[in-house]
């Protein structure tokens, strides 16, 4: 059963108001509409049950509600998901793991939940008129990155629904010559990656290319990871396709991208998470932060869908939040400060090589 927006509808039954609230929040994060949310006694009062695609039932003690199961089985043709684990306290790793388990169960019952940008929305980016903006210039104190040289710093750009427009705006506001490379993980239908590459590849400053085996992340690169199979880095820092699909229902897995890239780059790897549904990236963000990496997210108000960046923010690992334009400006300021610090250290300790 789908609602007016075409998204699946669910019914939530629990004898705990807190569990009902957390299930409803999680369902909304995955793009589901809640048609009913209430205690077992309330549902037993319905002679005709609300039409939903799936019932989610979690009880503190099933023996306390012997009539509930018969009532559901006799009055609905929808699937019923019994016996889910209680949701832990929000914001911690245990909560995001619970959400991920719930998500996997929902996908098994309802099919793919996440909405992707379509070919039409991607093509629209190519012809959308853009407001006048100043041409960004590389600050004087930033030493330009040599094109084709492996990047010392790599920033992971993770996004889902609404992400292509946000990432394009971010790249459009960066000056040419930044001494960084980007790895771009975008949830998208695999049939549309060529369109995405063409649309974002129109940007003159940073070239978007699809990952190939043996490729290094170089200054000025925006390397798009394919959706079909997992990619990582070999001991020399070259990209390599692994023989297995990405873990989870959607590719690329942003969590896995964060872990795989950070495994090689350590504190020289950072991440910006843009618009999207779900919570991909929330599990790996604390691990990346432990390396000393920066984790930034797109602001809720500027997102097409803010569930994913909001989930990352709930981990407490985020050090900056802003619109795509603000994120671009902050990146330039951060790199400029790093270059100034390196020059200062070189003056103090001229015998030591720069990092």
C-alpha positions in Angstrom: 0.0 0.0 0.0 1.4 3.4 -1.1 0.4 6.8 0.0 -0.4 9.9 -2.1 3.4 10.4 -2.8 3.8 6.9 -4.0 5.9 5.9 -1.0 5.1 2.7 0.9 3.0 3.1 4.1 3.5 1.3 7.3 1.6 0.6 10.5 3.5 0.7 13.8 2.2 -1.1 16.9 4.1 -1.1 20.3 3.2 -0.9 23.9 6.0 1.6 24.4 5.5 5.2 23.3 9.2 5.7 23.0 9.6 2.7 20.7 6.7 3.9 18.5 8.4 7.3 18.2 11.7 5.8 17.3 10.2 3.5 14.7 8.3 6.3 13.2 11.4 8.5 13.0 13.4 5.6 11.4 10.6 4.9 8.9 10.5 8.6 7.8 14.2 8.6 7.4 13.9 5.8 4.9 11.1 7.6 3.0 8.2 5.6 4.4 4.9 7.1 5.5 3.3 6.0 8.8 -0.4 5.4 8.4 -1.0 4.1 11.9 1.1 4.4 15.1 -0.4 3.3 18.4 -0.6 0.8 21.3 -2.1 -2.7 20.8 -5.3 -1.7 22.6 -5.9 1.1 20.2 -5.4 -1.2 17.2 -7.8 -3.8 18.7 -10.5 -1.1 18.6 -10.3 -1.0 14.8 -12.9 -3.3 13.1 -11.3 -2.4 9.8 -7.6 -1.9 9.9 -5.8 0.9 8.0 -4.4 -0.2 4.7 -0.6 -0.4 4.8 2.1 -2.3 3.0 3.7 -3.6 6.2 2.9 -3.8 10.0 5.9 -3.2 12.4 5.1 -4.8 15.8 7.4 -4.6 18.8 6.2 -5.5 22.3 7.9 -5.6 25.7 6.1 -8.9 26.4 4.1 -10.6 23.6 2.2 -12.7 26.2 0.6 -9.5 27.5 -1.3 -9.1 24.2 -2.6 -12.5 23.1 -5.5 -11.1 21.0 -3.2 -8.8 18.9 -1.7 -11.3 16.6 -5.1 -13.0 15.8 -6.6 -9.6 15.1 -3.8 -8.7 12.7 -3.8 -12.0 10.9 -7.5 -12.1 10.5 -7.9 -8.5 9.2 -5.0 -7.7 7.0 -3.3 -9.1 3.9 -0.2 -7.0 4.5 3.1 -8.5 5.8 3.7 -8.3 9.5 7.2 -7.9 11.0 7.2 -9.2 14.5 9.8 -9.2 17.3 12.1 -6.4 16.3 14.9 -5.4 18.6 14.0 -2.4 20.8 15.6 0.8 19.5 18.6 1.9 21.7 19.4 5.5 22.6 19.6 7.7 19.5 22.9 9.1 18.2 25.2 6.2 19.2 26.8 3.5 17.0 24.3 1.0 18.5 21.4 3.1 17.3 22.7 3.4 13.8 23.4 -0.4 13.7 19.8 -0.9 14.8 18.6 1.4 12.1 20.6 -0.5 9.5 19.1 -3.8 10.6 15.7 -2.3 10.4 16.4 -1.0 7.0 17.6 -4.4 5.8 14.4 -6.0 7.0 12.2 -3.3 5.4 14.0 -3.8 2.1 13.3 -7.6 2.3 9.6 -6.9 2.8 9.1 -3.8 0.6 11.9 -3.8 -1.9 14.3 -0.9 -2.5 13.3 2.1 -0.3 15.7 4.8 -1.4 14.8 7.2 -4.1 17.5 8.1 -6.6 17.9 11.1 -8.9 16.5 10.2 -12.3 17.9 10.7 -15.8 15.5 13.7 -16.2 16.6 15.4 -13.0 20.3 14.9 -13.9 19.7 16.2 -17.4 18.0 19.2 -16.0 21.2 20.2 -14.2 22.9 20.5 -17.6 20.4 23.2 -18.7 19.5 24.9 -15.5 20.3 28.6 -15.6 22.7 29.5 -12.8 22.7 32.9 -11.0 25.7 35.1 -11.6 28.5 34.3 -9.1 32.0 35.7 -8.7 34.8 33.7 -10.3 36.5 32.0 -7.4 40.2 32.6 -7.2 42.9 30.6 -5.5 44.1 32.5 -2.4 47.7 33.7 -2.6 48.9 31.6 0.3 47.8 28.3 -1.3 50.5 26.5 -3.3 48.6 25.3 -6.4 48.4 21.5 -6.8 50.3 20.1 -9.8 47.8 18.5 -12.1 48.4 14.8 -12.5 50.4 14.5 -9.3 48.9 12.3 -6.6 47.0 14.4 -4.1 48.3 14.6 -0.6 44.8 15.2 0.7 41.7 13.4 -0.4 38.1 14.5 0.3 35.3 11.9 0.0 32.0 13.4 -1.3 29.1 11.2 -0.3 25.6 11.8 -1.5 22.3 10.3 -2.4 18.9 11.8 -3.4 19.5 15.5 -4.2 23.2 14.9 -4.2 24.2 15.7 -7.8 22.9 19.2 -7.6 24.6 19.8 -4.3 27.9 18.4 -5.4 27.8 20.4 -8.6 27.2 23.6 -6.7 30.0 22.7 -4.3 32.5 22.1 -7.2 31.3 25.3 -9.0 32.3 27.4 -6.1 35.9 26.0 -5.8 38.8 27.8 -7.4 41.0 25.9 -9.8 44.3 24.6 -8.5 43.5 23.4 -5.0 46.0 20.7 -4.0 43.4 18.1 -3.3 41.6 15.2 -5.0 38.0 14.0 -4.5 36.5 10.6 -4.4 32.7 10.8 -5.2 30.3 8.1 -3.8 26.8 8.8 -5.2 23.8 6.5 -4.7 22.4 6.3 -8.2 20.9 3.9 -10.6 23.8 2.3 -12.4 22.2 3.1 -15.8 22.6 6.8 -15.2 26.2 7.1 -14.2 27.2 8.1 -17.7 24.7 10.9 -17.6 26.0 12.0 -14.2 29.6 11.9 -15.5 28.6 14.1 -18.4 26.6 16.6 -16.3 29.2 17.1 -13.6 32.0 16.7 -16.1 31.0 20.0 -17.6 32.7 21.8 -14.8 35.9 23.3 -16.1 37.9 23.4 -12.9 37.6 19.8 -11.7 37.3 16.8 -14.0 34.8 14.1 -13.1 36.1 10.6 -14.2 34.8 7.1 -13.5 37.2 5.0 -11.4 39.5 2.6 -13.3 41.9 0.0 -11.9 45.3 1.4 -11.2 44.2 5.0 -11.2 45.6 7.3 -8.5 43.6 10.2 -6.9 45.4 13.2 -8.3 45.1 17.0 -7.7 42.0 18.3 -9.4 40.4 14.8 -9.8 36.8 14.0 -8.9 36.7 10.2 -9.2 33.3 8.7 -9.4 33.0 5.2 -7.8 30.9 2.7 -9.8 27.8 1.3 -8.1 28.1 -2.3 -9.0 31.2 -3.6 -7.1 33.3 -2.5 -4.1 36.4 -0.4 -4.7 39.4 0.1 -2.5 43.1 1.1 -2.6 46.1 -1.1 -3.0 49.2 -0.7 -0.8 50.6 1.9 -3.3 47.4 4.0 -3.2 46.0 2.9 -6.6 42.3 2.3 -7.0 41.3 -1.3 -7.4 38.0 -3.0 -8.0 37.2 -5.8 -5.5 35.4 -9.0 -6.5 32.4 -8.5 -4.4 29.3 -6.2 -4.5 29.2 -3.2 -2.1 27.8 -4.3 1.3 24.2 -3.2 1.9 21.3 -2.7 -0.6 22.7 0.4 -2.3 26.0 1.2 -4.0 28.4 2.6 -3.4 28.2 2.0 0.3 29.3 5.4 1.7 30.3 3.7 5.0 32.6 1.3 3.1 34.0 4.0 1.0 35.0 6.0 4.1 36.6 3.0 5.6 38.4 1.9 2.4 39.9 5.3 1.6 40.8 6.2 5.2 42.6 2.9 5.5 45.2 4.2 3.1 45.2 7.9 3.7 44.5 8.1 7.4 44.3 11.7 8.7 44.9 12.9 5.1 41.4 11.7 4.2 38.3 13.9 5.0 34.6 13.7 4.1 31.7 15.9 3.2 28.2 14.3 3.2 25.6 15.9 1.1 21.8 15.4 0.6 20.3 11.9 0.8 18.0 9.5 2.5 18.8 7.0 5.2 22.0 7.0 7.4 24.8 5.7 5.1 28.0 7.0 6.5 26.9 7.3 10.2 28.6 4.0 11.2 32.0 4.9 9.7 32.1 8.6 10.6 33.3 8.0 14.2 36.1 5.7 12.9 37.2 8.3 10.4 37.1 11.0 13.1 39.4 8.8 15.2 42.1 9.2 12.5 41.9 13.0 13.0 39.9 13.5 9.8 37.4 16.3 9.2 33.7 15.3 8.8 31.4 18.0 7.3 27.8 17.8 6.2 25.4 19.8 4.1 22.9 21.9 6.2 19.4 20.5 6.5 17.8 23.6 5.0 19.8 23.4 1.8 19.2 19.6 1.2 16.8 18.0 -1.1 16.6 15.3 1.6 18.5 15.8 4.9 18.2 12.4 6.5 21.7 11.2 5.6 23.6 14.4 6.7 21.4 14.7 9.8 22.3 11.1 10.8 26.0 12.0 10.4 25.5 15.1 12.5 23.9 13.0 15.3 27.1 11.1 15.7 28.8 14.2 17.2 31.7 13.9 14.7 30.8 16.8 12.5 33.0 20.0 12.7 31.3 22.1 10.0 27.8 22.4 8.5 26.8 24.6 5.6 25.2 24.9 2.2 27.3 23.6 -0.8 28.6 27.2 -1.4 29.5 27.5 2.3 31.2 24.1 2.3 33.3 25.2 -0.7 34.4 28.4 1.0 35.3 26.5 4.2 37.4 24.0 2.3 39.4 26.9 0.7 39.9 28.6 4.1 40.9 25.2 5.6 43.5 24.5 2.9 44.8 28.1 3.1 45.2 27.8 6.9 47.1 24.5 6.4 49.4 26.1 3.9 50.1 29.1 6.1 50.9 26.7 9.1 53.2 24.7 6.9 55.1 27.8 5.8 55.4 29.0 9.4 56.7 25.6 10.6 59.2 25.6 7.7 60.5 29.1 8.8 60.9 27.8 12.4 62.5 24.5 11.5 64.0 25.0 8.0 66.0 21.8 8.3 62.8 19.7 8.5 61.0 18.8 5.2 57.5 20.0 4.8 54.7 17.4 5.2 
